[in-house]
Amino acid sequence: MELSSLRIFKTVAEEGSVTLAAARLHRVQSNVSARLTQLEESLGVTLFHRAGRRLLITPEGTRLLEYADRLLRLADEAQMALRGEQEPSGQLRIGSMETTAAARLPRVLGAFHRQYPQVDLVLETGPTDHLVQAVLNHKVDLALVAAPIERPELAQVPVFVEELVLLTDALQGPVQEPADVARRTLLGFRSGCSYRRRLEWWFADAGITPTRIAEFGTFEAIIGCVAAGMGVAMMPREVLKQRSLGRTVQCHDLPPEVAAVETLLVWRRDIPHHPARDAFAASF
């Protein structure tokens, strides 16, 4: 397998279209189609199902994509190491928790882009568990996740400490313990979110089983549902400081052992040379 063929395959997989992949690679469509067909024939498998103008990746294609990501990344690293390139450049794939991306990253990303305009920043958000797997599987180069992370394959650096608060609607009375909101629905991100786990643990430690847990994709949706009286949520105070919530919601302090959570920057230990990643880590 040639690296150029793998790069074409990876681009087609990301774009889901030969036309879009050809435009991104600055190649003619016939060349991209021919190289893709040659790769399928050499491997003896079908990498994509054709659905009109869209290409849907097959299970075999998904497996190859994992290897292609790793091989292309290693090739780029080898090239940089042999050339002695130290100036950050190329693509940097950053993973971040949704709330961290909203509250903390705009300033960091803005400053980094001004200092290193030749670095192409790509941001992916998700819960901590998803992001850890994305780093391990070479989907992102580094990620901002919530502690603790016990993976020896990952290097980790603490970057800041978040203070979590309990968010309720404006009509809720004082909250000292989980029993004060025992009958409320817990609102949070999908499974794998460390803040949601912390909220569930706070309830479980008090011997209370939530009546219901509702999952959402964005923190804005969670805040809106809290304001509507649909339930309670746990979020970093920093996110709420940056939004004008008026009198629609209340923030309740939590015990220190629940409220304080460290945010870590993590990346794979077995990729020691990555100028853009290292420069980004140094920006905190």
C-alpha positions in Angstrom: 0.0 0.0 0.0 1.3 3.4 -0.9 1.0 6.3 1.5 -0.5 8.5 -1.2 -3.3 5.9 -1.7 -4.0 5.8 2.0 -4.1 9.6 2.1 -6.7 9.6 -0.7 -8.7 6.9 1.0 -8.6 8.8 4.3 -9.8 12.0 2.7 -12.6 10.2 0.9 -13.7 8.6 4.2 -13.7 12.0 5.9 -15.6 13.8 3.1 -17.9 10.9 2.2 -17.6 12.0 -1.5 -15.1 11.6 -4.3 -16.0 15.0 -5.6 -15.3 16.7 -2.2 -12.1 14.6 -1.6 -10.8 15.5 -5.1 -11.3 19.2 -4.4 -9.6 19.0 -1.0 -6.6 17.1 -2.5 -6.4 19.3 -5.6 -6.8 16.2 -7.9 -9.2 15.3 -10.7 -12.1 13.1 -9.7 -11.2 10.4 -12.1 -7.7 10.0 -10.5 -9.3 9.8 -7.0 -11.8 7.2 -8.1 -9.1 5.1 -9.9 -6.7 5.2 -6.9 -9.6 4.1 -4.6 -10.5 1.2 -6.9 -6.9 0.1 -7.1 -6.7 0.1 -3.3 -9.8 -2.0 -3.0 -8.6 -4.5 -5.7 -5.1 -4.8 -4.0 -6.7 -5.5 -0.7 -9.5 -7.7 -2.0 -12.2 -5.9 0.0 -14.9 -3.3 -0.6 -14.0 -0.1 1.4 -17.2 1.9 0.5 -20.8 1.3 -0.4 -22.1 3.6 -3.0 -25.4 5.4 -2.1 -26.1 7.9 -4.9 -23.4 10.5 -4.7 -22.4 9.5 -1.2 -19.9 6.9 -0.1 -20.6 5.0 3.1 -17.6 3.3 4.6 -17.8 -0.4 5.2 -16.6 -2.3 8.4 -13.4 -3.2 6.4 -13.0 0.4 5.5 -13.3 1.5 9.1 -10.6 -1.0 10.2 -8.3 0.3 7.4 -9.0 3.9 8.4 -7.6 3.2 11.9 -4.3 1.9 10.4 -4.2 4.7 7.8 -4.4 7.4 10.5 -1.5 5.8 12.3 0.6 5.2 9.3 0.1 8.7 7.9 0.8 10.3 11.3 4.0 8.3 11.7 5.1 9.2 8.2 4.6 12.9 8.9 6.5 12.6 12.2 9.4 10.8 10.5 9.6 13.5 7.9 9.6 16.3 10.5 12.2 14.5 12.6 14.6 13.8 9.7 14.2 17.4 8.4 14.8 18.8 11.8 11.6 20.8 11.6 10.9 22.6 14.9 8.5 25.3 13.8 4.9 24.2 14.5 3.0 23.6 11.2 0.4 21.3 9.7 -2.8 20.1 11.2 -3.4 19.9 15.0 -6.4 17.9 16.1 -7.6 19.0 19.5 -10.3 17.2 21.6 -12.1 19.0 24.3 -15.0 18.7 26.7 -18.0 20.8 25.5 -17.9 23.1 28.5 -14.1 23.6 28.3 -14.4 24.4 24.6 -16.9 27.1 25.4 -15.4 28.6 28.6 -11.7 28.2 28.3 -10.5 27.5 24.7 -11.5 30.7 22.8 -8.8 32.8 24.4 -6.2 30.0 24.1 -7.0 29.1 20.5 -7.0 32.8 19.5 -3.6 33.4 21.0 -2.2 30.2 19.6 -3.5 31.0 16.1 -1.9 34.5 16.1 1.4 33.0 17.2 1.4 30.0 14.8 -0.9 30.9 11.9 0.6 28.0 9.8 -1.0 25.4 12.1 -4.4 24.2 11.0 -6.5 23.8 14.1 -9.3 21.2 14.1 -11.5 20.9 17.2 -13.6 18.0 18.3 -15.8 18.1 21.4 -17.2 15.2 23.5 -17.3 13.6 26.9 -14.1 12.6 28.7 -14.3 8.9 28.0 -14.8 9.5 24.3 -11.9 11.9 24.1 -9.5 9.6 25.9 -10.3 6.9 23.3 -9.9 9.4 20.5 -6.4 10.1 21.7 -5.5 6.4 22.1 -6.9 5.7 18.6 -5.0 8.5 17.0 -8.3 10.4 16.2 -7.0 13.5 17.9 -3.5 14.6 18.8 -4.3 15.8 22.4 -7.4 16.4 24.5 -8.7 18.4 27.4 -10.4 16.0 29.8 -11.4 15.8 33.4 -9.3 14.0 36.0 -8.6 11.4 37.1 -7.2 9.6 34.0 -5.4 6.3 34.8 -3.9 5.3 31.4 -0.1 4.7 31.4 -0.1 5.2 27.6 -1.0 8.8 28.1 1.1 11.7 29.2 -0.9 14.2 31.2 -0.5 17.8 32.4 -3.0 19.6 34.7 -4.0 22.9 33.2 -6.6 24.3 35.5 -9.1 23.4 38.2 -12.9 23.8 37.6 -15.4 24.6 40.3 -18.6 22.7 39.7 -21.9 24.0 40.9 -25.4 22.5 41.0 -27.7 24.3 38.5 -31.5 24.4 39.3 -34.5 26.5 38.1 -35.2 29.9 39.8 -38.0 28.5 42.0 -35.9 25.8 43.7 -35.2 26.4 47.4 -31.8 26.1 49.1 -29.8 23.0 48.3 -27.6 21.6 51.0 -27.6 17.9 50.0 -29.0 15.6 47.3 -32.1 15.0 49.4 -33.2 18.6 48.6 -33.5 17.7 44.9 -34.1 14.0 45.3 -37.2 13.9 43.0 -35.7 16.0 40.2 -34.4 14.6 36.9 -30.7 14.7 36.4 -29.8 16.5 33.2 -26.4 15.9 31.7 -24.3 14.9 28.7 -24.3 11.4 27.3 -22.6 8.5 29.1 -18.9 9.0 29.5 -19.1 12.5 30.8 -17.1 12.9 34.0 -19.2 15.7 35.3 -22.3 13.6 34.9 -20.6 10.8 36.8 -19.7 13.1 39.6 -23.4 14.2 39.9 -24.5 10.6 39.9 -21.9 9.8 42.5 -23.1 12.6 44.8 -26.6 11.2 44.7 -25.4 7.6 45.2 -23.2 8.6 48.1 -26.3 10.0 49.8 -28.2 6.7 49.1 -30.5 8.4 46.6 -31.4 6.9 43.3 -32.4 9.5 40.7 -35.9 9.2 39.3 -34.6 9.8 35.8 -31.5 10.8 33.9 -31.9 12.8 30.6 -29.1 13.1 28.1 -28.3 16.1 25.9 -25.7 17.0 23.3 -24.9 20.6 24.3 -24.6 22.5 27.5 -26.9 25.2 26.1 -29.7 22.6 25.9 -29.0 21.5 29.4 -29.2 25.1 30.8 -32.4 25.7 28.9 -34.1 22.6 30.3 -32.9 23.5 33.8 -34.4 27.0 33.4 -37.7 25.3 32.3 -37.8 23.3 35.5 -37.1 19.9 33.9 -34.4 18.9 36.3 -31.0 19.7 37.8 -27.5 19.7 36.4 -23.8 20.0 37.4 -21.6 22.4 35.5 -18.4 24.5 35.8 -19.1 27.9 37.3 -16.8 29.4 34.6 -19.3 28.4 31.9 -22.1 30.1 33.7 -20.1 33.3 34.4 -19.9 33.9 30.7 -23.6 33.7 30.1 -26.3 36.2 31.1 -28.8 33.8 32.7 -30.8 36.5 34.5 -33.2 35.1 37.0 -33.9 31.9 35.1 -31.6 29.6 37.0 -29.8 29.3 40.3 -26.2 28.1 41.1 -25.8 26.2 44.3 -22.4 25.6 45.9 -21.3 22.0 46.3 -19.0 20.3 48.9 -15.4 20.8 48.0 -14.8 17.1 47.4 -17.5 17.2 44.7 -17.0 20.7 43.4 -13.2 20.7 42.6 -12.2 18.9 39.5 -8.9 19.1 37.6 -8.8 19.5 33.8 -5.9 17.6 32.2 -4.2 17.9 28.8 -3.4 14.4 27.6 -1.6 12.9 24.6 0.1 9.6 23.6 3.5 9.0 25.2 4.7 7.0 22.2 4.6 10.1 19.9 7.5 12.2 21.4 8.0 14.6 18.5 5.1 16.8 17.6 6.0 20.5 17.4 2.4 21.8 17.0 1.2 19.7 19.9 4.1 20.7 22.1 3.6 24.4 21.4 -0.1 24.1 22.2 0.6 22.4 25.5 3.0 25.1 26.4 0.4 27.8 25.8 -1.5 27.0 29.0 
